[in-house]
Amino acid sequence: MAEIILHHYPTSPFSEKVRVAFGLKNLAWRSVEIPVIMPKPDLMPLTGGYRKTPVMQIGADIYCDTQIIMRELQRRHPELPLTPAGHEGVAEALAFWADRTLFWSAVGVVMGAIGDQLPEAFHKDRSAFSGRPVDPSRLKAMAPVARDQLYAGLAHVESMLADGRAFLLGGLPSLADVAVYNPVWFVLKRLGAPVPPFDKVPKVVAWAERLGRFGNGRPTDMAPGEALDIAERSEPDTPAGVDDGDPSGLKAGTHVSVTPDDTGKVPVTGELVTLNAHEIAVRRTSERLGTVVVHFPRAGFVLSPAD
Ligand SMILES: N[C@@H](CCC(=O)N[C@@H](CS)C(=O)NCC(=O)O)C(=O)O
């Protein structure tokens, strides 16, 4: 069976979301470290332009964004379901809230505290990434707002744990836990506990320690060139196909572009091979890699016919 390859870097909180899922499932995986800022010359041939972190690769299938990475992990390794039966929608919706709302409050808290220690090149890169000026004095000024928003968000998490349950949806960890862990881990790892507002949410701090004990599975390093060679040697899996009657009206084989709707808005173009409520996938061919299929979640991505 083809190995799971994660293209990531150690300090990336979205990567930690995936690494913890590897820990929950006790999976073996290969670790390719990518740069924290652009350029990312060994990643671009795989994704066709998608620049965010992390990206998962299995053979010639490339998974962009942790939503689709989690679905694929779940499909290939169904043991210890990340979306427990009957709670799939709740888990996915909670995860999207954590990714899109809680995460940015955590970024505001961390960057307000340590932004001025980061190099100018980082600020420039993240300004281009977010489409907003990112500079240390602005980050510092926004920090109290971010702290208050993080407090409001974490108070919801604290109340989910109020009945003494070990994890957010009950006795077993799920997608909801790993998604909320991403911003919580980021703040605790970079700033240490109990920075405000963590002094107000003791159940969240205990829950994060519990989740952290699962570890990150069993990684072994891989050189970026080896990952590219694997993509070149492999054939993509048979794609799931385009749903009849999809609301977009798009058909299999259409040349399309797929672009994140929030940050890192670089379009990826290709031939549409999968489309449903949860997934978009495009087939791309290049001289270096031959044919790869690049997979995205549907939520949070703009899909349109390309010229
Ligand atoms: N929605 C994306 C968000 C990923 C994301 O924003 N990752 C951050 C790092 S944790 C990033 O890409 N930062 C810019 C970079 O690494 O180039 C996902 O779920 O994977």
The ligand as a MOL file (V3000), in Angstrom:
LIG
                    3D

  0  0  0     0  0            999 V3000
M  V30 BEGIN CTAB
M  V30 COUNTS 20 19 0 0 0
M  V30 BEGIN ATOM
M  V30 1 N -7.8320 25.6400 5.4020 0
M  V30 2 C -6.4520 25.2160 5.4250 0
M  V30 3 C -5.6220 26.1990 6.2290 0
M  V30 4 C -4.1300 25.9160 6.1620 0
M  V30 5 C -3.2880 27.0960 6.6310 0
M  V30 6 O -3.7350 28.2610 6.6560 0
M  V30 7 N -2.0560 26.7690 7.0110 0
M  V30 8 C -1.1020 27.7950 7.3610 0
M  V30 9 C -0.0100 27.1800 8.2310 0
M  V30 10 S -0.6340 26.4100 9.6870 0
M  V30 11 C -0.4210 28.2760 6.1110 0
M  V30 12 O -0.6220 27.7170 5.0510 0
M  V30 13 N 0.4020 29.3190 6.2290 0
M  V30 14 C 1.1480 29.7990 5.1010 0
M  V30 15 C 2.1990 28.8220 4.6380 0
M  V30 16 O 2.5330 27.8550 5.3400 0
M  V30 17 O 2.7320 29.0510 3.5430 0
M  V30 18 C -6.3640 23.7950 5.9480 0
M  V30 19 O -7.3080 23.3440 6.6190 0
M  V30 20 O -5.3980 23.0960 5.6410 0
M  V30 END ATOM
M  V30 BEGIN BOND
M  V30 1 1 1 2
M  V30 2 1 2 3
M  V30 3 1 2 18
M  V30 4 1 3 4
M  V30 5 1 4 5
M  V30 6 2 5 6
M  V30 7 1 5 7
M  V30 8 1 7 8
M  V30 9 1 8 9
M  V30 10 1 8 11
M  V30 11 1 9 10
M  V30 12 2 11 12
M  V30 13 1 11 13
M  V30 14 1 13 14
M  V30 15 1 14 15
M  V30 16 2 15 16
M  V30 17 1 15 17
M  V30 18 2 18 19
M  V30 19 1 18 20
M  V30 END BOND
M  V30 END CTAB
M  END
